[in-house]
Amino acid sequence: MLRRAAAAVGSLSAARGRLEWLNEAGNLIGTTLDLGRTAQELADFAVPRIADGAAVDLLESVLRGGEGDRAGGTGVPLTRAMAVSVIDPLRHLEPDPVGELTSLHATPKVVYRCLTARRPVLVSRIAPGQYESIAPSPQAARVMRHAGVHSYMAVPLVARGVLLGAADFVRAGSRGPFTPTDLALAWELASKAAVYIDNARLYGRERETVLTLQRALLPRAAPSTPGLRVASSYQPAVEPSGVGGDWFDVVPLPSGRTALVVGDVMGHGLAAAATMGRLRSVARTLLGLDIAPERVLARLDLAARDLEEDQVATCLCAVYDPADGTFRLASAGHPPPLLIASGGGASFVEVPPGAPLGAGVIPYDPLTVRVPEDARLMLYTDGLVKSREADIEVQLGRLREAVAGPRPALRRSCDVSSARILGEGGRRFDDAVVLVAEARAFGDGELCVRSLPPDGSAAGEARRLVREQLGRWALADLVDVTELVVSELVGNALRYGGGPRQLRLVRHDRLSVEVSDTGPDLPQIQHAPLSAEGGRGLQLINMLCRRWGSCRTPMGKVVWAEQDIAPASGA
């Protein structure tokens, strides 16, 4: 009776010890959502607690973002070594190198049965002829035998019905061989670890999905911007939960102007990436109708409030006009941009901060800044300066120090700025966008801006200016059409816009003609009756020019038209 009671107490104590051991495994395995790190934590936990050596292999399909082996086919899946851990006396063993494909297909291995049957395999006492069926190569088998390895077991890594890989264990020296109890315990440990590995796989797959969508919704190449040289960089977060929501855009505007937009949706994942894509599309559309950044943000706020996800976003919009070398900026709760002088000095541009998009607090106040030639304006999202250890003001100061001094080449400026503030070995836990624009002054051969009288003589004056300027640009073949276009534009300004203000001619990839006025209404092409004497001017412009358009400005509106320049035209 006493003997049975003592046995029961011993069995209960052993069960409690195994339970405590598995609970400890839950605290030490799966501390991150990284597949390699989780596999290494499993190997490190098993050695020396249950084994003298351990190795973890994962299916190649899992590492490539697939689901693993759910059907359980007859073939042996392709696996890759992910983690190895051994006690010091066994450091000379030769397992498959971490990161390389395993050598399962060289000769039949004991672990074959583990992977194909999804059942654990125990070789309590390794016979002399079994080493080559356990080790990855004949040389590794000889090293294993000389090291005194005498016991082996392998367990599958299965989570939610999906085969993810396998873990195998060895014992050597005077330590006793593995028992069926050890095998059951190792199988429980592998089952627990497999769930953590599967979580890491799912998070990794979600990160890749969000990252693919995020990159697809961002600009793939910078457009031609005659007044600016632009460089951009998108750096995703290392952590899967931090990807999605940051965006930037470079929008060419009429007559050499350029809009720079940087935004950050508050949140991450697929929903944030989708919201980012919507806001970017709406912003591009609005900038085609109005180049006043404060009004663009106000309408973007209304659009953000209509989104089903009820998400808010910060945004900074800057419009550059090469005619006077100015940026007009407006901010919706976004970090301030940096102005970097050609000599290396850096200072923040104190744009009046507005409420984030979607908050419903408008209007937004603009700021106009004149920048010298070769100065750079740096826009970014808060992921560039966000830190879990330092306050945001401290990080902004570090950013200013990081960009000050000798300036790198423009195409490297985004990556250099990010690397300097992140530091060596730093891990980014939030997306970061960096957009750097360098002002480039127009030469006399590219831009011509002239004031026009606000009366009936404006049309004749505009035609004279066109003839003279196109003559200097050696574009005589475009004079007739351009005179007709500018006459129609000035006529519209006199009739509907309170009189013209300025004529702007830009020669870049195309010849652009623009007339500004103070009227608020944008012209539209309409069907004119046969008996009508007017109403066909815009139809002529539409037929004669490559494209035309109109948009509002802070002072009124501009109407513009573009013509292609023949390859032989222009000196």
N, C-alpha and C positions, 0 to 999 in steps of 0.2 A: 504493500500500500504506500509506504513512504517512498519506495523507489519510483513508483509511478507518479507520485506527486512531485518528486524532485525532477523527473524528466519533463513533466508538464511545465514546471517553473522555468526550466532551462529552455524549453521550446518557446515559451512566451517571451523570455528575455531576448532570445535570438531574433524573434519576429519583430520585437520593438527596436532592436538594433538595426535591422534591415530597413525598417520604416524611417528611423531617424537618418540613416545613411541616404535614402532616396530623397528625403526632405532637404538634406544638405545639398544634394545634387541640384534640386530645383532652385537653390539660391546662387549656385556657382556656374550653372550652365544656362546659356540663353540671356546673358546680360546685355547683349546688343542684337541688332537685326542684321548682322553680317554673317554670311554663310561660313566663310573660312574661320572667323573668330569663334563661332558656335561649335564647329567641328573640333577646333583645337581645345576648347574648354571641356568637351566630352573626353578627349584623349587624356588631357591633364588630370581630370578628376579620377579617371580609372586607374592611373598610375600614381603611387604604388598601392592604392587602396585595395584593388581587386586583382591587379595584374602587374607584371614587371615591364611590360611593353604593350602599347596599343596603337592602332592605326585606324583612321577613318577615311573611307572612300565614298564619294558621292557620284551619282549618275551624271554623265555629261549633259543630258537633257535638262536636268535640274539647274545646273550651272548656267545654261544658256537661256534660262527663263521659262523653260517648259514645265509640264506638270509632273514629270517622272513617269514611272511605269505603273499604271493602274490595272491593266488587263492581266498582267502576270503571264507573259508569253513564254515560249519554250527556250528562246535564245537568251544568251547572257548579255545584258545591256552594257554599253560602254561606260566605264567609270574613270574617275580622276582622283588621285591621291590628294587629300585636303589637310590631313593632320597626322602627326606622329609624336609619340611621347614614350620615352624609355627611361629606366633607371640607369645610373651612371655605368655600372659594369656591362650593360648591353649597348653602350653608345656606338659600338662598331658594327652593329647589325646593318644590313643593307636593304631596307624596305624601299618601295617605290618612292622616288623623290617627290616631295610635296609640290603640287602644281602640274605634274605630268600625268599622262594617261597611264593607268595601271596595266600590268603585264598579265592580265587574266587569260589572254588568248594564246600565249606562248605554248603552254602545256595545260592539261586539265588540272584545275585547282580545287582544293577542298571547299573554298568559298563559292565555287560554282553552285553547289547544292544550297547554300545559304541564300543566294540571290534568286535562283530559279524557283525554289520551293518556298521561299520566304519563311524559312524555319531556321532556328539556330542549329549550329553544328558543333559537336564536342569531340575533340581528340584528346582524351584524358592522358594517355601515354603515347608520345610520338614514336612510332617504330622507325628503325633506320631507313627504310625505304620510303617513308612518308614526307621527308623534309622537302623534296623537290616539288611535291604537290601542295605544299604550304607556302614556301618562299617564292618570291617573284622571279628568281633566276637560279641556275645551278650554283653560281658563285655565292649568292645570298643563302642558299641552302647549306653550303659548307660552313659559312660563317655562323649560321644559326646553330648547327650541330656542335661546332667547336666552342660556342659561347655557353653551352649547357642548357639550351632551351629544350624543355621536355614535355610541355603541355600547351594545348592550343584550343581556342574556341572562337567562333564567328557568329555574330547575330545580325539580322537584317534591321535596317532603319525604315520603319513603316509608320506613316502617320495618315490618318483619315483615309485608309485604304490605298494609299499611294506608296510605292516603293521608292525611297529616296537614295539608298545606298546600303553600305554595310560597315560594321566595325568588327575588327578582330583583335584578339588579346593573346599574349603568351606569358608563360612562367618559366623561370630558369633557376638553376642552382638548387639549394636545399629546400626551397619553398615547395610545399606539397602540390600535387597536380590539381587541375580544375575538377570540380565535382558537379553533379547535376544541380545541386543547390546554387553553386557559383554561376552556372549557365542560366538558371532562372533569374537570378539577381541581375546578371548582365543584360538579359533580355528586357527586364523591367526598366533598367537604366537606359537602354537604347530606345525603348518606346517613349520614355519621357523626353529624351534628347531629340528624338525625331520630330516631336511636336514643335520644339523650338526651332529646329532646322526648317521645318515646313513654314513656320511663321516668317522666318527670314526670307525664304523663297517667295512667299506671297507678297511681302513688303517690297522685295527687290523687283518683282514683276510689276507691281503697282507703280513703283518709282519709274521704271522704264516706260510704262504706258503714259504716265503723266509727262515725263520728259520728252517723249516722242511728240505728244500733242503740243507741248509748250514750244518746242523748237519749230514745229510746223506752222505755228501761229505767229512766229516772230519773223522779221524781215530776213530774207536769205542773203541779200546783197544790198549795199548802200546805193541809192540812186545817184544820178548825176546832179550835183549841187554846185552851181557855178560860183557862189560866193563863199562856200565853206568847204573845208576838207574834214571828213567825218570818219571816226573810228568807233567801233562798238564792240562790246563783249557781254555775253551771257554766261554766267557761271552757276550751274545748279548746285543745290545743297548736297552735301555728302549723305546726310541722313534722309531716308526716304520720306519722312513726314514733313520735310521742309521744301519739297519741290512744288513749283506751280504758283502762278499769280503775278510774277514780275514781267513787265514788257517795256519795249521801247519802240520808237518809230522815227523815221526820217522822211518828211513829206515835202516834196518839191512844190513850191507855190508859184503863182504867176510872176514873170519878169525877174527871175533870179532870187526871189525870196525862198527861204527854207524854214520849215517848222520842225522843231525837235520836241519829242514827247517821251516822257519816262513816267511809268506808273507802277503801282504795287497794290494788288488786291489783298485785302486782309484775310488771310486764310491760305490753305494749301490743298493740294490734291487736284482731282479732275474738275471739281466744281470751280475752284479758283482759276484753273487754266482756261476753262470754258468762258468764265466771266471776263477774263483778261482778253480773250479773242474778240468778244462782243464789244467791249469798251474800245479796243484798238480800232475796230472797223467803224464804230460810230464816230470816233475822233477824226479819222481820215475823211469821212464824209463831211463832217462839220467844217473842217479846215478848208475844204473845197468851196464852201459857201461863205465863210467868214474867217478872216485872218487876224482878228482881235482875240488873243488868247484868253482874256477874261470872260468874253462872251462864249467862247468854245467850252470852257470849263463849266459855265453856268448851264448850258444845254446838256453837257455831258452828265452833270449832276441829275438833271431830270431823267435822262435815259437810265442812269444807274438805279434810280428809285423805282423804275418799272421792271427791273430784273426780278425773276421769281425767287432767286436765292437770298434776297435781302442782304446782299453783301455790300460793303463799302470799300473804297479804294482811295489811296493818295495819288496825286498826279501833279506833274510839273510840265508846263507847256511854254516853249520859248520860240518866238518868230524872229528870224534874222533878216534884216533888210540891208543888202550890200550898198544901196545908194547912199546911205548915211552912216553905215557901219554900226548899227544899233541892234540890240536884242530887246524885244518887248516880252516880258515874262509875267506869268501868273501861276500861283501855286494853290493846290487843294490839299493842304496839310502835309506837303512833301518836304523832305530834307532840303536845305538850301544848296544851290549849285556853287561850284568853285570857279573863280576867275583866275586863270594862271597867266601871268605876264610872260612876254618873250624872254625876259631876264631870269625867270624862275620864281619870282614872288607869287604867292597865292593868298587869296582872301575870299571869304564867303560873300555871295551876293544876297543881301538881306531882302528877299522878296516877301511882301506882306503875306503871312500865312492865312490861308482860308480853311474852311471846314473840308473834311474828306468828301469825295464824291459819294452821293447816296445819303448823306446826312441831312440834306434839305436846308442847309444854311448858306444862302447866297445873298449878295453878289460877291465877286472876287475882285480884288484890287490889283491893277497891273503896275509894273515897274519897267521903265525904259533905261537901258544901260548902253552907253557908247563904249565900244571896245576898239582898241588899236589893232592894226594889222599884225598878224601872227599871234595874237592873244588866243588863249584856249578857254572854252567854257566846258566844264565837266559836270554832267548830270549823272545821277546814280540813284539806286534804291537803298533802303536802310539795311539790306542784307550785307552790303559792303562794310558797314561800320558796326553792325550789331554784335554784341558780346555779352556773354553770361557773367563776366567778371567785372566789366568796367561800365560806368555810366555813359550815356549817349553823348554828353557834352565832351567827355574825355576822349571818346572815340573820334568825334568830329575834329578835335584838336590834333589827334594823331594823323588823321587823314590829311589835314592841311600841311602838317610837317612832312608827310610821305610824298606829296606831290611837289613840294617846294624844292628849289635847287635846280641842278642841271636837268633839262627836260629830255626824256627819251624820244625816239622817233614816234610820230603820231600813231602808227599802226601798233606799236608796242606799249603805248601809254596806258591803255586800259589794264592789261595784264600786269604791268609793272606796279601800278598803283594798288591793285588788289593784293599782289604778293607782299608789298611792303607793309601794308596795314595788317594783313593776316598773320605774318610772321612765319618763321620756319616751323614746320610740323603742325601748323594750325589747321583745324577742321572747320569748314563752313557749315553752319547748321540752318542757314536760310539762303534762298536764292539771292543773287546779286547781279544787277545790270549796271554797266558803266558805258556812258556815251560821251565822247570827247569831240568837240567841234573846234576847228582852228579857222579863224577869220582870214579870208583872202580878199584883198582889195581888188576891185575891178579896174582894169586899165582903160585908157581912152578908147582903145579899139574894141571894147566889149559893152560899154554902158553909156547911154546918153540920156540925161534927164533935163527937160526944159519946161519952164512955166508957160502957160497959155493964157491969153486974154479971155475974160469971161463974157465976151460979146461975139457978134457975128463974124468978126475978123479972125476968130480962132481957127476956122477950117483952113483958110489960106495960109496962115502962119504955120499950122501943123504940116501942110503939104510941103511948104518951103523947107522946113526943118528936116523932113523925111528925105527930100531930094539931096540936100547937102550931106546929111549923115551917111546915107547909103552910097553916095559918091565916094566919100572918104573910105568907106568899108569895101569898096569895089564890088558892090552888090547892085549894079545898075539894072540887071535883069529883073530885079524885084521891085523896082521903083513904081511902075504903073499900078500893080496890084496893091502895094503898100499905101500909095496915095489914096486909092479908092477906099481901102479899109479905114485909114485914119480919118477920112472925111465922114464916113458913116459913124464912127465912134464919137467924133466931136459933135456931129449933128444930134446924136442921141443924148449926149451930155447937155447940149444947149436946150433941148426940148424937154427932157425929163429929169435932169440932174442939177438944175440951177446953174449951169455953165461949167466948162472944163476947168480943171486946176493944173494938171501936169500931163506932159507927154513923156513916156518912157520907152526907149528903144534898147533892146538887149540882143547882142549877137553872141550866141554860144553854140550849142548843137543846132539850134534853129534861130530864126529871126523872130523876135517877139515885139509886138507893138501894144502899148497900153495907154489908156486915157483914164484919168481919175476925175471924179467930181464929188459933190457933197450930197447927192441924192441917195435916199435909203433903198429905193426899189431896184431890184435886179431885173434886167431886161430878159425877155423870152421871145423865141421865135413864134410868130402867129401867122395864120392863114390870112392873107390880104385879099379882099374882093377884087375882081378884075377891074372894076371902075375906080378903085382907090388909087390915089396918087402916091401914097407912101406905104410904109409897113413892110418893105422888102429888103431893107438894108441888112438885117441880120441874116436873111436867107442868102444874100450875096456873099457875106463874110463866111458863112457856113460852107458854101460851095468852093470858094477860092482859097481858103486856109486849111491847114492840116487839122487844127482844132481851135476852139475859142471858148471863152467862159467869162464869168463875172463873179465877184465875191465882195463882201463888205469889208471895210477897213475901219480902224478907229475914227477916221475923219469922214467917212462916207462910203464910197465903193470904187472899184476899178473894173473896167471892161477891157479884155485883152484878146489878142489873136496871135497865132503862131504860123509861120511858114517854113517849109523845109529849105535849107540852103544847099544848092547843087554842089557837088564835090569840087568843081572847078571855080566856084564863086568864092570871093573873099581872099584877101591877100594874107 
